[in-house]
């Protein structure tokens, strides 16, 4: 199996290095708590040359707080049911238990399989202008709206706290006749209003294929995926 991992951003300062904690396994429950600094959809993208499909595990919550007794900024993956119940937004203080992610190639979060999630304190109402930082909508809304590619630089500097921004783990099947040949990376996308003044597309995405072939995803793919008559 080929492995190629490209994260959109370097690890944050003070980020917990789980790989160096020999005693911490993916089976161990980890206590975490802190303030929500961002919440976005948690979506995975599978590519096979010029084809693509999505899965929708839930939401990605970025937390400033403590995880396993370490002060850090970290990312927690929660399900759609938990989000529907708590309606999390930036500024909320939360706590829970979770597990270290088993395979970071397929999961953008650091902690997932969350249990005993509690909303300790509700944050203040957020502004309703870009970047939008209110309560993210249900996942079917994202599926219906569709996405367009978003520059990694723009995502990092302006959109990583917007409810319409999304960093997706991408699994690429290089050879359909030999499905074990796969590569992995992270891509950033925007589900937001087409009129957003902060939006920048960035370069087109290229997908590897058999015998050294490459598919370049053209602009019309984004236009076709985000056809919204009301915008």
TAURKA-V847462 format. One record per residue. N is the residue number from 1. RES is the residue in one letter. PHI is phi in whole degrees, -180 to 180 (999 if undefined). Layout:
<<N | RES | PHI> <N | RES | PHI>>
//
This chain:
<<1 | X | 999> <2 | X | -83> <3 | X | -127> <4 | X | -142> <5 | X | -114> <6 | X | -128> <7 | X | -85> <8 | X | -72> <9 | X | -141> <10 | X | -70> <11 | X | -57> <12 | X | -66> <13 | X | -61> <14 | X | 79> <15 | X | -67> <16 | X | -67> <17 | X | -92> <18 | X | -66> <19 | X | -66> <20 | X | -90> <21 | X | -97> <22 | X | -61> <23 | X | -83> <24 | X | -96> <25 | X | -112> <26 | X | -71> <27 | X | -89> <28 | X | -80> <29 | X | -80> <30 | X | -119> <31 | X | -82> <32 | X | -143> <33 | X | -164> <34 | X | 154> <35 | X | -100> <36 | X | -76> <37 | X | -107> <38 | X | -169> <39 | X | -146> <40 | X | -139> <41 | X | -65> <42 | X | -111> <43 | X | -130> <44 | X | -110> <45 | X | -119> <46 | X | -112> <47 | X | -116> <48 | X | -139> <49 | X | 57> <50 | X | -97> <51 | X | -112> <52 | X | -151> <53 | X | -147> <54 | X | -126> <55 | X | -126> <56 | X | -126> <57 | X | -68> <58 | X | 152> <59 | X | -133> <60 | X | -109> <61 | X | -112> <62 | X | -91> <63 | X | -124> <64 | X | -107> <65 | X | 178> <66 | X | -129> <67 | X | -137> <68 | X | 60> <69 | X | 84> <70 | X | -109> <71 | X | -76> <72 | X | -167> <73 | X | -104> <74 | X | -148> <75 | X | -120> <76 | X | -117> <77 | X | -95> <78 | X | -122> <79 | X | -83> <80 | X | -67> <81 | X | -65> <82 | X | -64> <83 | X | -70> <84 | X | -61> <85 | X | -74> <86 | X | -98> <87 | X | 50> <88 | X | -67> <89 | X | -151> <90 | X | -59> <91 | X | 100> <92 | X | -67> <93 | X | -109> <94 | X | -135> <95 | X | -151> <96 | X | 179> <97 | X | -119> <98 | X | -162> <99 | X | -124> <100 | X | -62> <101 | X | -64> <102 | X | -78> <103 | X | -138> <104 | X | -70> <105 | X | -69> <106 | X | -112> <107 | X | -142> <108 | X | -78> <109 | X | -79> <110 | X | -100> <111 | X | -125> <112 | X | -145> <113 | X | 51> <114 | X | -77> <115 | X | -135> <116 | X | 54> <117 | X | -71> <118 | X | -130> <119 | X | -91> <120 | X | -84> <121 | X | -152> <122 | X | -84> <123 | X | -80> <124 | X | -76> <125 | X | -61> <126 | X | -101> <127 | X | -66> <128 | X | -106> <129 | X | -125> <130 | X | -65> <131 | X | -75> <132 | X | -74> <133 | X | -131> <134 | X | -87> <135 | X | -84> <136 | X | -62> <137 | X | -76> <138 | X | -60> <139 | X | -58> <140 | X | -58> <141 | X | -66> <142 | X | -63> <143 | X | -61> <144 | X | -71> <145 | X | -72> <146 | X | 74> <147 | X | -126> <148 | X | -128> <149 | X | -63> <150 | X | -131> <151 | X | -54> <152 | X | -60> <153 | X | -64> <154 | X | -66> <155 | X | -57> <156 | X | -67> <157 | X | -93> <158 | X | -134> <159 | X | -119> <160 | X | -77> <161 | X | -118> <162 | X | -85> <163 | X | -67> <164 | X | -96> <165 | X | -84> <166 | X | -155> <167 | X | -102> <168 | X | -106> <169 | X | -74> <170 | X | -123> <171 | X | -107> <172 | X | -111> <173 | X | -85> <174 | X | -72> <175 | X | -135> <176 | X | -62> <177 | X | -85> <178 | X | -139> <179 | X | -64> <180 | X | -74> <181 | X | -83> <182 | X | -134> <183 | X | -128> <184 | X | -137> <185 | X | -161> <186 | X | -120> <187 | X | -123> <188 | X | -111> <189 | X | -139> <190 | X | -124> <191 | X | -105> <192 | X | -80> <193 | X | -56> <194 | X | -66> <195 | X | -91> <196 | X | -59> <197 | X | -75> <198 | X | -85> <199 | X | -70> <200 | X | -139> <201 | X | -71> <202 | X | 79> <203 | X | -68> <204 | X | -65> <205 | X | -94> <206 | X | -114> <207 | X | -119> <208 | X | -73> <209 | X | -137> <210 | X | -65> <211 | X | 54> <212 | X | 78> <213 | X | -72> <214 | X | -137> <215 | X | -104> <216 | X | -105> <217 | X | -79> <218 | X | -82> <219 | X | -60> <220 | X | -63> <221 | X | -64> <222 | X | -65> <223 | X | -63> <224 | X | -67> <225 | X | -79> <226 | X | -121> <227 | X | -71> <228 | X | -132> <229 | X | -58> <230 | X | -83> <231 | X | -117>>
//
